[in-house]
Amino acid sequence: MIRAFTTGISVAALGLITALSATAQELTGGVVSIGGAVTEIVFALGAQDQLVARDTTSSYPPEAAALPDVGYMRALSPEGVLATGPKLIIAEEGAGPPETIEVLTQADIPFVTVPDDYTVEGVSAKIRAVGQALGKGPQAEALAAEVQQKLAQAGIRSKDLAVAVIFGRLVLPIVFGGIAALLIYWVDMWPDLTPFKRSAATMAMLILGYKAPDLFIQNKRQKRTDAIRKGLPDALDLLVICAEAGLTVDSAFSRVSKELGRAYPELGEEFALTSIELGFLTERRQAFENLAYRVNLESVKGVVTTMIQTEKYGTPLASALRVLSAEFRNERMMRAEEKAARLPAIMTVPLILFILPVLFIVILGPAACSLSDAMSGGSLGGGKP
């Protein structure tokens, strides 16, 4: 559930919302969530057992639909919320009519408001605010850190793209589920389906919409990692040349990023960002650690460790990078040989299913036709007086 929610958000360093922290630490139940994003965060933090009710918009994840519904948030009734006997109310900003919110805030019940902001910083504030209110501050921090690293490794630094991922994460289940319900129940496109199959198909579309942003982020992250892995040996060779030519580490990273920009744009982008950070960060070690943080690759972590040790102990950079480059090239060759060794086993099934039947038809087909003609002619001739 945590992974399903964390695919499309990024976080920034914001202050925690500290209101009601003491109450939340002792809270064991009686939480009412108002707003779909709030309910998703509660489930992502593993605090769904504390929920006693939710509003109509909080229908995802699917387990939330089993909770009592207190009504649509724009037409929220304070009587319906208070009838559940809540110990804590968590609501998005502007989640209900002002008069309803005023009644709830004056009902001597802890009331936490999270920002109705779907920018990078806004979603970060939502996670931390809900986690603090539920007494799950460490879990919220871990969730936020995981979100930040995943999007950084996928190369998502634009707020617009992060907002698009978040918007898709919230809307796609509704869109996919609505289309499925329209085609299956309203249009009745497949009238032979049993009620169980209809429900299963609708649920499958809901799950697909729920998982689609997560799959998008994972696929983007994997492709980026593969592209960086492919160009890393060449980048190290260029770094060795720059180091032997007398360039500083900052200038070497900048020059390599320009040279590799066309062939390996992902690696060039990371090296360019590292070069900028080396120039303005007070701790050069932090710039190298940021590179390892943004790239989900053990080889890059090895390069970062070498760079940090070189900066710390003054060891020759060119010789260390030359050794690493040779190791990475050997690893790339070993991966290619491994793929080649797996090829016969991979080709066995296509060979049996598609190639051999055609080959048999081409070779034995004419002979079978001739044999059939011969036997047909012989039987006719044997039947004559």
N, C-alpha and C positions, 0 to 999 in steps of 0.2 A: 504493500500500500504506500509506503514511503517513497519507493522508487517511482510509482505511478504518478505521485503528485509532483515529484521534484524534477520532472522533465521539462521544462519550459520556463523556469524562474531563475533569476540572478539576484544576488544580494549585495548590499553595500554596507559600510560601517555606520550604523545608526544607533542612537541611544535606545535602551530598553524602556518600555513603558512599565513603570514600577507600581502603578496603582493596584491595590488589592492583592499584592503579592503574599502578605501574611495570611489572608483569608484563603487564597488559592492553595497554599501548601497543606491546609487541613481539609481541603475539599475532597469528598469521596463520591459525589454524585450531585444530581439536581441542576445540571447545566442546560440552558436553553440557548441554541445557536440561531442567529438570524442573519442569513446571507450564505449563499452557496460556497463562497471561498472560505468562510469561517468554518463551516462544517467539514470541508475537505482538509483543512489544516488540523482540526481536532482529530480526524481519523488518521492523518499522516503522523501525528505525534503519538498515536497509540492510546488516546484518551477517550475513545468512543464509548467506553463503559460509563463515563460520567454524564453522557448526554441523556436527557429525559424527553426532549422535544426539539423540533426544528421547524423552520418556516417552509413554505411550499417550494421555494427556489432551491432548497437544500435536498435535492434528490439524488445526488452523486457524491460519493460512490454508492453503488446499488444498495449496500447495507443500510444507508441512511433512510431509505424509503420505508423501512420497517418502524421507524420512530414515529411518535404522535406528531401530527401536523397542526401548527398553531395558526396557519393562514398565510396568505401572500403578504410579503413584507411591506409593499406599498399601501396595502389596505389592512394593516395589522391591527388587531384588537387587543387592548391591554388586558381585558378580562380573560381572553383565551390563553395568554401567556401566564398570567398570574394563577390561573386555575391549575397549572401543572405543579405548583408549589416549588418554584425554582429557588436555588441557593445562589445562583450566579447567572447573569445574562450577558452573552457576548454578541455584539451586533456590529455590522458594518456601518460606517458613517452614512447617514441618510437612508438607512434601511427601512424606515417606516415614517408615517406621518409625524410631524413635530409634536402634535398634542399627545400622540401615543407614547413617544419617547419620553416626553416630559412626565407622564403618569408613571412610567416604569422607573425612571430615575428617582422619583420621589416616593417609591414604594418600599423604601428601607431594604432594598435588595441590591447587592453589589452589581454594578452595571459597567461593563467595559466596552468602549467603542474603539474599533480598529479602523484605520484610514481606508476610504473607498478609492484607492489609488492603485492602478495596475501598471505603473512604471516599475523599473527595477528596484528603486528604493522603496516604493510603496508596498510591493509584495514582501520585501524583507521586513518592513515594519509590521505587516500582518502576522508573519510567522512568529516574530519575537513577542508581539503583544499577546497573541493567543497562548503561546507557550508560557509566558510569565503569569498570565491570569490563571492558568490551569496548574501552576506549580511545576511546570516542566521546562524551566529555563534551559538546563543543559541539553535536553533533547532538541529544543528549538534551535540552539546554537549549532548543534551537530547537523541538524537538517539544513540550516542555512549554509553552513560550510560545504556540505555535500552538494547542494544546489549550485553554489558559486563555482566549485571546482569542475563540475560536469559541464556547465555551459562554457567555462573558460577552455576546457579541453576540446569542446566542439567548435571553438573559434567564434562563439557568439559574444560579441562585445557591444553590439548596437542595442540601444534601448528599444528601438522600434521593433527589431526582430524578437527581442525577449517578450515584449508586449503581445506580439502576434502569436507566439507560442503559448503564452498564458491564455490569451483569448480563445485560441483553438482548443486548449485543454478544457476550458469551461463550456464551450459552445458545441464542439463536435459531437459529444454524446447526445445532446438534444437534437442536433440536425440529423445524425445517423438514425437515432431512435425514431424520430418523427417520420423520416422517409420510409423506414421499415414498417412502422405502424400504418402509414398511409397506403403502401402497396399491399400489405398482407391483410389488413382488416377493412380498410375503406374501399379500395379498388378491388380487392379480392382477386389479385392476379393469379394466385395459386389456390384454387378452390379445393383441391384434393388434400391439402395439408391438414393434418389432425391438429386439434387445439394445442397439444404439447409441442408439436413441431413449429407452430406459429409463435408460441411463446419463446421457444428456444432460438428461433431465427431473430426475433426482436431483441432478445437479450444479447445475442452474438453481435448484432450491430451496435448496441450500446457499449459493449466491451471494446469493440473495435474503435469506436470514437473516443473511448476513454484512454486507450493505449496508443492511439496514433501519434500524439506529440512525443511520447516517450520513445517510440520506435524511430521517429524522425531524428531526435537528438542522439540516440544511440548509433544510428547509421551514419550521421554526420560526424560524430566523434570517431568512429572506427575508420572512416575514409580519411579523415585528417591525420590520424595516427599512422596509417599505412603510407600516406604520401610523405610524411616527415621521416619515417623509417627508411624509405627508399632513397632519399636525398642526403641523409646524414653522412655517409662516408665521403661523398664528394665535398660536402661542406667542411669536413675536418681537413681534407687535403688542402682546400683553399685557405683555411685558417693556419695550417702549417706554413704555407708559402708566405702568407702575410706576416707571420711571426718571424720567419727567417729574414724577411725583407726589412725588419726593424719597426713595423707598425705596432702601436699599442693595442691592447685588447679591445678597447672601445672602437678604435679605427678599424681593426680587423673584422669585428662583427658587422660594422656598418658596410665595409667593402664587400664582404661575403654576402650580405643580404641583397646588395645591389646586383651582384653577379648571378645569384641564384633566383632572382625575382621572377624570371620567366620560366625557367625549367622546373623549379620547385617553389611556387608562390607561398605555400603554407609555411615552409621552413624559412624562406626569406622574410616573411612577416614576423615570425617569432624572433629571428636574429635582429631585425631592425628594432623591435620593441625592446629587446635586451640591451642593444647599443644605447638607446635613449635612456633607459633606466640606469645604466652604468654612468651616464653623464650627470644625472641630477639626484640620484639617491645618495644619502650620506653613507650607507653601508653597501659597498659593492657586493658583498656576499648575498645580500637580499635580492639583488638583481638576478644573480645566478639561480637562487632558490625559486624565484618567481618563474624562471624559464622551466625548471623541473615541475613546478606546480601546474603550469598551463599545458604541458605535454604529457600524455599518458604513455610514456615509453621508458623502459629501463635503461636503454642506451643513452638517452638524454640525461638521465640521472647520473650515469657514469661520467659523462662529459662535465656535468656541473660539479661533481665531486672533484674531478681533476682540476678544474678551473679554480675552485676554492682553495685547494691545497697549494696550487701554484701561487695564488695571491698571498697565501699565508706564509709559506716557507721559502718562496723565491726560487723554486725549482724551474728548470728549463721547460718552457711551454711547448716548444716545437717538438721536442723528442717525445714528450708525453702524448701529445695529440697524434703524432705519427704512429705510435703503438696502438692507440685507440682506433685510428682509422683502419689499420691492418686487421684488427680484431673484428671490426664491424663488417669489413669486406668479406672476411672468412665466414662470418655468420650469414651474410646475404647469400654467399655461394652455397653454404650448407642448406639454407632454406630452399634454394632453387633445386639442389640435388634431392632434397626430401620430397618436393613436389613431383619431380621426375620419377622418383621411385614409387610414388603412390599412383602414378598414371595408369599402369597396367591394371591394377585392381579397380580403379575408377572406371576404366573403359570396358571392363568385363560385361557389365549389365547392358550398356548400349550395344555392344558387339553382339550379344546373344539375342537381344530383342529386335534390333533394327538391321544390322548388317548381315548377319548369317542367314536369316530367312530370305532376304533379297538375293544373296549369293547362291543359295540353293535353287531358287526359282530360275535364275539366269542359267545355271549349269545344268540342272536336271530337267528344266521345263521342256526344252526341245526333245530330249530323249524320251520323256514321258509322253509327249504328243506323238512321236514316231511309234513308240510301243503301243499306244492306244490305237493308232491307225492300223498297225500290222495285225493286232489281235482282232480288230473289227473286221478287216478284210478276210482273215483266215476263217473266222466263224461263218462268214457269209459263203465263202467258197466251199467249206465243208458241208454246208447244208444243201448244195446242189446235187442232183442225181448224176 
